[in-house]
Structures are given as structure tokens and as C-alpha cells.
């Protein structure tokens, strides 16, 4: 399981995060996206080293970059609030690439999520049971907050921004997209809190997160995919939506099993199915598709 998890995390660090930053704000986050592969390479390298001082030091350098990225979130929220009150940018000029309301909440969740993953990574590489969690749990927190945290929240924000105004959007798309943009960050937070409370709280978070991700899948398939400019983009969007249905069902099964004791997949099996499916089928396909959609 370790090798598979490390490969998934490496993909998230080296490609998904910097590509996602360009989707959030091509101008404002251009430098961060361009420089991100440097600390990401250090973070990826530490995964393959034995636990100890060298691995911990490399993880700490990655964590510093992730924490710096997280500091962008409050500024974006404040800027969105100012723009909302001002009714737009000065002089009637179009605003910088940004979103407001629920979409901004989702985007800011994406900006903060790598710092949570990196904090868990530092502790795991040091062999320190942060908050009493087993090292295996800390290791799995790293991919979870690169994908369920960063990518899922990012895509929910993009869908919220674009889904309701896509040509041929179905009635109720705006409401559904707002639900997705709030419930994906909310569900992710509830899952995190569930680590500290109990399995039932984690199950509640899984339910909220799953319904939000299924809303993302529905909006992607029904409203955004038909407007794709080419077959490749449409196929990537369709794949990401279809994969979410299966992978989030697995997440519900696992969380329900942990809470109720019913038979459920092992962590190794979840990494090979839910984890790999979300990394390749959802996250990678989504980022590739949205980059194609946003190319001028």
C-alpha cells in the first residue's frame, strides 16, 4: 500500500496542485504555481526516504510552502467581500480572476488543504503520532487532503462558477452548484473533525462530502460536458463525473463499516480503488479538462 499511496501523493504534489493554482487565479497565483514544483519535489522525495531527520526536514520545507499558500485564503475572502460590497472593480474594469460566495469558500478550502496534508506529512516522516493518530492514518491524511481537500474543493468551486451559466443548464443548477461548493468543503471539514470525535461523526462527514461530490458529478455531466469544445475535453469531463459515482460510494461503504461494524473494504483495498480512482479518474481528468476549457 505504501508504494501506491506515495505515487498518488507524488502526482498530487507535482502536478495537480500547481495546475490547480493556475485554474484558481492565473495572474495572482502565477508565481506560486511556477515555483511550486520546487518544494513539491522535496516533499515527494521525502516520501521515499526512511523516517528520520532527512525525511522530516524535506517534509518541513514542503510544509512551509503549503502554509504560505494557505495564507492566501483569508486575503481572497476579504477581497471577495470588498468586491461584493463595491459592486465590482473600480472604473468598471473586469475583476481579477476570482469567484465570490460559495465558490470562493470552495476555492479557499483548496488553498488551505495542502497545509493540512503537509502537517500530517511532517509528523509521519518524524515518526510522531500527532494528536495520537497512528502513523498509517497520518500517511493516508496526506493524499486525502491533496485530493478530497484540494482537488475536490477546487473543482466544486469551478463547477459553481461555471455550471449555473453553462449553455443549456437545467433548472435548479444554480442551487445545486451552490450546495456542491458548500458541502464539499463542509464534508471535508466534518471528516477531519470525525478523526477527533468518533466514527459516527466521520460517517456524517462522508455523507455530506459524498452528496456534494455527486452534485459536482451531475453538474459536470449534465451542464458542463455538453459545452466542451472537443471530444477529448468532453471525455475527460465525462470520466471524472462517472468515476466520482463509484469512488464516493466506496467512501460511504468504508465510513459506514467503521461506524457500524458491517463488512467493509480494508485500507489497502480502499487505496487501490477509491484512492487510485479519485487520483487518476477524477482529479487528473478534471484538472486536464478544466485547463482545456480555460485555454483562450
C-alpha positions, 0 to 999 in steps of 0.5 A: 500500500505504501508504494501506491499511496506515495505515487498518488501523493507524488502526482498530487504534489507535482502536478495537480496542485500547481495546475490547480493554482493556475485554474484558481487565479492565473495572474495572482497565483502565477508565481506560486504555481511556477515555483511550486514544483520546487518544494513539491519535489522535496516533499515527494522525495521525502516520501521515499526516504526512511523516517528520520531527520532527512525525511522530516526536514524535506517534509518541513520545507514542503510544509512551509510552502503549503502554509504560505499558500494557505495564507492566501485564503483569508486575503481572497475572502476579504477581497471577495467581500470588498468586491461584493460590497463595491459592486465590482472593480473600480472604473468598471474594469473586469475583476481579477480572476476570482469567484465570490460566495460559495465558490470562493469558500470552495476555492479557499478550502483548496488553498488551505488543504495542502497545509493540512496534508503537509502537517500530517506529512511532517509528523509521519516522516518524524515518526510522531503520532500527532494528536495520537493518530497512528502513523498509517492514518497520518500517511493516508491524511496526506493524499486525502487532503491533496485530493478530497481537500484540494482537488475536490474543493477546487473543482466544486468551486469551478463547477459553481462558477461555471455550471449555473451559466453553462449553455443549456443548464437545467433548472435548479443548477444554480442551487445545486452548484451552490450546495456542491461548493458548500458541502464539499468543503463542509464534508471535508471539514466534518471528516477531519473533525470525525478523526477527533470525535468518533466514527459516527461523526466521520460517517456524517462527514462522508455523507455530506462530502459524498452528496456534494461530490455527486452534485459536482458529478451531475453538474459536470455531466449534465451542464458542463460536458455538453459545452466542451469544445472537443471530444477529448475535453468532453471525455475527460469531463465525462470520466471524472463525473462517472468515476466520482459515482463509484469512488464516493460510494466506496467512501460511504461503504468504508465510513459506514463499516467503521461506524457500524461494524458491517463488512467493509473494504480494508485500507489497502483495498480502499487505496487501490480503488477509491484512492487510485480512482479519485487520483487518476479518474477524477482529479487528473481528468478534471484538472486536464479538462478544466485547463482545456476549457480555460485555454483562450 
